Amino acid sequence: MNKLYYCLFHWRPLHWRSIWVYELICFTIMYASVPFLAYGNMPYETDFFIIILFTIITLHSGYFAAIIWNDITDADIDKIVHPDRPLPGKRLTASRYFTIALIFSTLTFILAFLISIWCLLLVGGAALFVAIHDKYLKKKINIPAYSEIFTPIQWCIVPIFGYIAVHNYDALPIIMLVFFTYFADIAHDIAEGIHDCDGDKKHNVHTFSTSFGEMVASKISFIMLVISGIFAIAVYIYTTLSLFFLVIFLFLWIYTMYRSYPIIKSNMKNIKKIGQIVGKRIFDYLLATYIILFIDVNPKCHSYMSRSL
């Protein structure tokens, strides 16, 4: 049991980034969950499972490419707030890291094209946005909190991609799921941005913490968490999700709010440490919601979990 716990929550198999095994598993389930939801109650065919496989690999590759490009463009900030990352920690050279990012980006485009031209256009547009945002906009645009307002858009690609991959263009469920993803991720980004505040200030990155102060940012993060739950309930209303999803999600949402509330009551001495902890907790809430969604829309998983409960 101890070895399993260590493997899931302490082992980081990717030496070039601090990503735990449990996160990789959660990402995989997250990427698969949306096509299952969008596909509805139609009988599964071989082509559907091929789309699921290509979707998982495409979104994993896109995620890895995005965080590497971010590490490359934010190397100066990471020297201050994340010295353990590959470039400031000198585990990889910039040229080698660039090559890895290029490989992941190429794989993303190829697999997206094999799914559909619309998926290719989506990841192409997302890649262009990430490149411009990371390289130029987030350090040069003088809009308060600009960086944290726009960064979560990258995660919103997941629900959009999942729906168009199976040719479901029902706008309302997509919008609700996009809004849930956006508000959950921005709550996580704002909380973790409190920890990164000093480095962001030095390099003129406009976050909620650098624009309005850490104490105000902590309250905004909590409000965003509350809003995300409202949109998750809307996802339940406008899709085929069952009461199983709603009940389990409500417990998760309330628990996460309860565990995140200390960030509002923290003081300037410990707010950076609490912000980092709460940020991670909210990100886990985002991943857990997609796992609940996957269980609910997958008939075999749902049947097993329902019997267990």
C-alpha positions as CSV (number, residue, x, y, z in Angstrom):
1,M,0.0,0.0,0.0
2,N,2.8,2.4,0.9
3,K,4.5,1.6,-2.5
4,L,1.3,2.3,-4.4
5,Y,0.7,5.6,-2.5
6,Y,4.3,6.7,-3.3
7,C,3.9,5.7,-6.9
8,L,0.7,7.7,-7.3
9,F,1.4,10.8,-5.2
10,H,5.2,11.2,-4.9
11,W,6.8,9.7,-8.0
12,R,7.3,12.0,-10.9
13,P,8.1,9.9,-14.0
14,L,8.8,12.9,-16.2
15,H,12.2,14.2,-15.2
16,W,11.7,17.4,-17.1
17,R,8.5,18.4,-15.2
18,S,7.0,18.0,-11.8
19,I,3.9,16.0,-12.8
20,W,2.8,13.2,-10.5
21,V,1.5,9.8,-11.7
22,Y,-2.0,10.4,-10.3
23,E,-2.2,13.6,-12.4
24,L,-1.3,11.8,-15.6
25,I,-4.0,9.2,-14.9
26,C,-6.5,12.0,-14.1
27,F,-5.6,13.9,-17.3
28,T,-6.2,10.7,-19.3
29,I,-9.7,10.2,-17.8
30,M,-10.5,13.9,-18.2
31,Y,-9.6,13.8,-21.9
32,A,-11.7,10.7,-22.5
33,S,-14.7,11.9,-20.4
34,V,-15.9,14.6,-22.7
35,P,-16.2,12.5,-25.9
36,F,-18.1,9.9,-23.9
37,L,-20.5,12.6,-22.7
38,A,-20.9,14.2,-26.1
39,Y,-21.5,10.8,-27.8
40,G,-24.6,10.2,-25.7
41,N,-26.4,6.9,-25.6
42,M,-25.5,5.7,-29.1
43,P,-23.9,2.3,-29.3
44,Y,-20.1,2.4,-29.3
45,E,-18.3,1.4,-32.5
46,T,-14.7,0.8,-33.2
47,D,-14.3,4.3,-34.8
48,F,-15.5,5.9,-31.5
49,F,-12.7,4.2,-29.5
50,I,-10.1,5.2,-32.1
51,I,-11.3,8.8,-31.6
52,I,-11.1,8.4,-27.9
53,L,-7.5,7.1,-28.2
54,F,-6.4,9.9,-30.6
55,T,-8.1,12.5,-28.4
56,I,-6.2,11.4,-25.3
57,I,-2.9,11.4,-27.0
58,T,-3.6,14.7,-28.8
59,L,-4.6,16.5,-25.6
60,H,-1.7,15.0,-23.6
61,S,0.8,16.2,-26.3
62,G,-0.8,19.6,-26.4
63,Y,-0.6,19.9,-22.6
64,F,3.0,18.9,-22.5
65,A,3.8,21.3,-25.4
66,A,2.0,24.2,-23.7
67,I,3.8,23.8,-20.3
68,I,7.2,23.5,-22.0
69,W,6.6,26.6,-24.0
70,N,5.5,28.3,-20.8
71,D,8.7,27.2,-19.0
72,I,10.8,28.5,-21.8
73,T,9.2,31.9,-21.9
74,D,9.0,32.2,-18.1
75,A,12.5,30.9,-17.4
76,D,13.4,34.3,-15.8
77,I,10.4,34.2,-13.5
78,D,11.0,30.5,-12.6
79,K,14.5,31.4,-11.3
80,I,12.8,33.2,-8.5
81,V,9.6,31.3,-7.7
82,H,10.2,27.8,-9.2
83,P,13.9,27.1,-9.1
84,D,13.3,23.4,-9.3
85,R,11.9,23.5,-12.8
86,P,14.1,22.1,-15.7
87,L,15.7,25.3,-17.0
88,P,16.5,27.2,-13.7
89,G,17.4,23.8,-12.2
90,K,19.7,23.1,-15.2
91,R,18.3,19.6,-15.7
92,L,17.8,20.4,-19.4
93,T,19.3,23.0,-21.8
94,A,17.0,25.5,-23.5
95,S,17.7,24.0,-27.0
96,R,16.9,20.4,-25.8
97,Y,13.7,21.6,-24.1
98,F,12.7,23.4,-27.3
99,T,13.2,20.2,-29.3
100,I,10.9,18.3,-26.9
101,A,8.3,21.0,-27.2
102,L,8.5,20.9,-31.0
103,I,8.0,17.1,-31.0
104,F,4.9,17.3,-28.8
105,S,3.5,20.2,-30.9
106,T,4.0,18.3,-34.1
107,L,2.3,15.2,-32.7
108,T,-0.6,17.3,-31.5
109,F,-1.2,18.7,-35.0
110,I,-0.9,15.4,-36.8
111,L,-3.3,13.5,-34.5
112,A,-5.8,16.4,-34.4
113,F,-5.9,16.4,-38.2
114,L,-6.5,12.6,-38.2
115,I,-9.6,13.2,-36.0
116,S,-11.0,16.0,-38.1
117,I,-10.1,19.3,-39.8
118,W,-12.0,21.2,-37.1
119,C,-9.9,19.6,-34.3
120,L,-6.8,20.7,-36.2
121,L,-8.1,24.3,-36.5
122,L,-8.9,24.3,-32.8
123,V,-5.5,23.2,-31.6
124,G,-3.8,25.4,-34.2
125,G,-5.7,28.4,-32.9
126,A,-4.9,27.4,-29.3
127,A,-1.2,27.0,-30.2
128,L,-1.1,30.4,-31.8
129,F,-2.9,32.0,-28.8
130,V,-0.5,30.3,-26.3
131,A,2.6,31.4,-28.3
132,I,1.5,35.0,-28.5
133,H,0.2,35.1,-24.9
134,D,3.3,33.5,-23.3
135,K,5.9,35.3,-25.4
136,Y,4.5,38.8,-25.7
137,L,1.1,39.6,-24.2
138,K,1.2,38.6,-20.6
139,K,4.3,40.7,-19.9
140,K,3.4,43.7,-22.0
141,I,-0.3,44.3,-21.9
142,N,-1.2,46.6,-19.0
143,I,-4.6,45.2,-18.2
144,P,-5.0,44.3,-14.5
145,A,-4.8,40.5,-13.9
146,Y,-4.5,39.9,-17.7
147,S,-2.3,36.8,-17.4
148,E,-4.7,34.9,-15.1
149,I,-7.8,36.0,-16.9
150,F,-6.6,34.5,-20.2
151,T,-4.4,31.6,-19.1
152,P,-7.4,29.3,-18.2
153,I,-8.6,29.6,-21.8
154,Q,-6.0,26.9,-22.6
155,W,-7.9,24.3,-20.4
156,C,-11.2,25.2,-22.1
157,I,-9.9,23.5,-25.2
158,V,-10.6,20.1,-23.5
159,P,-14.4,20.3,-23.5
160,I,-14.6,21.9,-26.9
161,F,-12.2,19.4,-28.5
162,G,-14.1,16.5,-26.9
163,Y,-17.4,17.6,-28.4
164,I,-16.2,18.4,-31.9
165,A,-14.1,15.2,-32.0
166,V,-17.4,13.2,-32.1
167,H,-19.2,15.8,-34.2
168,N,-21.5,17.0,-31.5
169,Y,-22.1,20.7,-31.9
170,D,-24.8,21.2,-29.3
171,A,-23.7,24.7,-28.0
172,L,-25.3,24.9,-24.6
173,P,-23.6,21.9,-23.0
174,I,-20.3,22.9,-24.4
175,I,-20.7,26.5,-23.1
176,M,-21.6,25.2,-19.6
177,L,-18.7,22.8,-19.5
178,V,-16.3,25.5,-20.8
179,F,-17.5,27.9,-18.1
180,F,-17.1,25.3,-15.4
181,T,-13.6,24.5,-16.6
182,Y,-12.6,28.2,-16.9
183,F,-13.8,29.2,-13.4
184,A,-12.3,26.2,-11.7
185,D,-9.0,26.7,-13.4
186,I,-8.9,30.5,-12.8
187,A,-9.6,29.8,-9.1
188,H,-6.6,27.5,-9.0
189,D,-4.4,29.9,-11.0
190,I,-5.2,32.9,-8.8
191,A,-4.5,30.9,-5.6
192,E,-1.2,29.7,-6.9
193,G,-0.4,33.1,-8.3
194,I,-0.3,34.4,-4.8
195,H,2.7,32.2,-4.2
196,D,4.3,33.5,-7.4
197,C,3.5,37.1,-6.7
198,D,7.1,38.3,-6.1
199,G,8.5,36.9,-9.3
200,D,5.5,38.1,-11.3
201,K,5.9,41.6,-10.0
202,K,9.6,41.7,-10.9
203,H,8.9,40.8,-14.5
204,N,5.7,42.9,-14.9
205,V,3.3,39.9,-15.2
206,H,-0.2,41.2,-14.4
207,T,-2.0,38.7,-12.1
208,F,-4.7,39.3,-9.6
209,S,-2.1,39.3,-6.8
210,T,0.2,41.8,-8.6
211,S,-2.8,44.0,-9.7
212,F,-4.9,44.0,-6.5
213,G,-2.8,42.5,-3.8
214,E,-2.6,39.0,-2.3
215,M,-5.5,39.4,0.2
216,V,-7.9,40.6,-2.5
217,A,-6.7,37.8,-4.9
218,S,-7.5,35.2,-2.2
219,K,-11.1,36.3,-2.0
220,I,-11.5,36.4,-5.8
221,S,-10.1,32.9,-6.0
222,F,-12.7,31.6,-3.6
223,I,-15.5,33.4,-5.5
224,M,-14.4,31.8,-8.7
225,L,-14.5,28.4,-7.0
226,V,-18.1,29.0,-6.0
227,I,-19.1,30.1,-9.5
228,S,-17.5,27.0,-11.0
229,G,-19.8,24.8,-9.0
230,I,-22.8,26.6,-10.3
231,F,-21.8,25.9,-13.9
232,A,-21.1,22.3,-13.0
233,I,-24.7,22.0,-11.8
234,A,-25.7,23.6,-15.1
235,V,-23.8,20.9,-17.0
236,Y,-25.9,18.3,-15.2
237,I,-29.1,20.2,-16.1
238,Y,-28.3,20.5,-19.8
239,T,-26.7,17.1,-20.5
240,T,-27.6,13.4,-19.9
241,L,-25.7,13.3,-16.6
242,S,-27.5,11.5,-13.8
243,L,-28.2,12.2,-10.2
244,F,-25.1,10.1,-9.4
245,F,-22.9,12.9,-10.9
246,L,-24.9,15.7,-9.1
247,V,-24.8,14.1,-5.6
248,I,-21.1,13.2,-5.7
249,F,-20.2,16.5,-7.3
250,L,-22.0,18.5,-4.6
251,F,-20.1,16.7,-1.9
252,L,-16.8,17.4,-3.7
253,W,-17.7,21.1,-4.3
254,I,-18.7,21.7,-0.7
255,Y,-15.7,19.9,0.7
256,T,-13.3,21.9,-1.6
257,M,-14.9,25.2,-0.5
258,Y,-14.6,24.1,3.1
259,R,-10.9,23.2,2.6
260,S,-10.2,26.4,0.6
261,Y,-11.9,28.8,3.0
262,P,-8.7,29.3,5.1
263,I,-7.1,31.3,2.2
264,I,-9.6,34.1,3.0
265,K,-8.7,34.1,6.7
266,S,-5.0,33.9,6.1
267,N,-2.6,36.8,6.8
268,M,0.3,38.3,4.9
269,K,2.8,36.0,6.7
270,N,1.4,32.7,5.6
271,I,-0.8,33.6,2.6
272,K,1.8,32.5,0.0
273,K,2.1,29.0,1.5
274,I,-1.6,28.7,1.9
275,G,-2.2,29.9,-1.7
276,Q,0.0,27.2,-3.1
277,I,-1.8,24.5,-1.0
278,V,-5.3,25.8,-1.9
279,G,-4.3,26.2,-5.6
280,K,-3.3,22.6,-5.8
281,R,-6.5,21.5,-3.9
282,I,-8.7,23.4,-6.4
283,F,-6.9,21.9,-9.4
284,D,-7.5,18.4,-7.9
285,Y,-11.2,19.4,-7.6
286,L,-11.2,20.2,-11.3
287,L,-9.7,16.9,-12.2
288,A,-12.0,15.0,-9.8
289,T,-15.1,16.5,-11.3
290,Y,-14.1,15.2,-14.8
291,I,-13.5,11.8,-13.2
292,I,-17.0,11.8,-11.7
293,L,-18.3,12.8,-15.1
294,F,-16.4,9.9,-16.8
295,I,-17.8,7.4,-14.3
296,D,-21.4,8.7,-14.9
297,V,-21.3,8.5,-18.7
298,N,-19.4,5.2,-18.9
299,P,-22.1,2.5,-18.4
300,K,-19.9,-0.1,-16.9
301,C,-18.2,2.2,-14.5
302,H,-21.5,3.8,-13.5
303,S,-23.1,0.4,-12.9
304,Y,-20.2,-0.8,-10.7
305,M,-20.1,2.4,-8.7
306,S,-23.8,2.5,-8.2
307,R,-23.7,-1.1,-6.8
308,S,-20.8,-0.2,-4.5
309,L,-22.7,2.8,-3.1
